[in-house]
Amino acid sequence: MKEKRVLIDADACPRQALAIARTLCAERGWRCITFASFNHQLTGADHVTVDAGPQAVDMKLANEAERGDIVVTQDIGLAALILGKRAKAVSPHGTIFHSERIAFHLEERNEKARYRRGGGRTTGPAARSAQDDERFAEALRALMDDGGEIG
């Protein structure tokens, strides 16, 4: 039987979400693997350190992900790659990325970038709240209960 794994893009993962993922993995017998550039102070047997090049963490994580894995990332482009590998993707805010909606998320990201390049300003993410932690824990539990498999 394939090992159950949660892979975390730790470069941009809030500490609370990382702690929640580690706790749920420990409770359920899943392996929790973090990926970050060497600029971050993460260590451990299940931590992968990559260089600080642009997209280095994303590419390493995308190459390591397999069908049935759950990947925690805020990066919509990485989520699209993960879904293409028949793994699941969830943001640290609890948004589960689905194959049928990923094109919408990518287009929305591109439109906002185009707007900013033209001089427009967009708002950044709101401060993390207790509701974000609850949403993330609930989403991760749901994906784990589903076995991490695509239906």
N, C-alpha and C positions, 0 to 999 in steps of 0.2 A: 504494500500500500504506500502511496506517495506521501511523503512528509508534508504536513500542513504548515504553511508559512505565511507570515505577514512581513512584507518588505516595506521599509519606510524611507522615503526621501527626507532624510533628517536635516538637510541644509536649511529647509524652510519650515520645518515642523515645530509648532509650539511645544514647549516643555510639557504642558499639561496633556496634550494629545499623545505625546511620546510615552508619558507615564501610564496613561489609560491603556494604550496598545500593549505595553509590556505587561501590565497587570492582567489584562484579558488573555493574553497569550499564555502566561504562566498558569492561570486558572484552568484553561482549556487544553493545555498540552500542545500548543502551537509554538513553532519556532519564530522568534521575532528578530529580524535582521535589519540593522540600520545601515544606511549609506550616506556618507558625507565627505566633503573635501577635507584635506588636512588642516584647514583653517579652523575647523570646529574641534572642540575638546571632548569628543566622544571616543570611548575605548571599549574593549570587551571582545570576547570570543566571537560574538555574532555582530561585529561591526566591520564594515568594509570602508577603508579610507581610499580616496582617489585624489588625483591632483586637483589644483584649483582652476583648471581650464574651464572655459565656458561649456556648459552642458555636460561636463565630465560625469557628474553624479547621475544625471538623467540617462546617459548612454549606458553606463555600467548597470544601472538598475534595470533598464529595458532589456539588456542582453541577458541578465540573470533571471528575469521573471519567466515563469512557466505557467501553463494552463493550471487553473485551480488556486494559484497564489492570490493573495489580496495585497494590493499596493496602496500605501497611504501617500498621497501627493497633492500639492496645490497646483501643480503644473498641468494645464489642460492638454498641452501637446504630448507630455509623457503619458497622461491618462489615455489618450487616443492610441498610442503605441501599445500600451498594456492591454487595452481591450482587443486590439488586433491579435494579441497572443492568447486570447481566450482566458485571460486572468481578470480579476475584478479590480476596480479602482475606486477609492473613496478619498475625499478631501478631509483635512483635519477639522473642518467645520461641519462634517457630517453629510456632505453632498455625495451621493453615490452616482458615479458616472455610468451611463448606459450607452450601449452602442448606437441605439436609435436617436439619441440626443447629442452625441459628441460633436457632430458636425455643427449643430447650433451653437454649442459652447465655443468651438473654434472660430466660427464666424463672428460671434459677439466679441471675443478677444481681439480679433483682427480689426473690427470696426473701432473699438476703443483705442487701439494703437494708432490707427490712421487719424483719428480725431486728435490724439495727443501730438502726433507729428505735425499736424496743422496748427498747433498752438493752443488747442483746447486743453482743459484740465478735467481730470476725472478724480473722483474721490477714492481714497485708499480703503482698505478693509477697516471695518469698525474694530474697536478694542475687543479682545476675546472675552467672552462672558461665560458664566456657569451654564447657560443654555447651550452654548457651543460645545462645551464638554459633554453635556448630556446627549446632544444630537449625535456627536461623534461616537460616543460609547454605544448608543442605540444602533447606529448604522453599522459599526464594526461587528457588534454582536449578531445582527441580522445576516451579514455576509458570512460570518463564521458558522452560524446555525445552518446556513444553506450549503455548508461545506466548501465554500469558495468556488463552487462549480457554476459554470454558465448553463442555464436551463435549456 
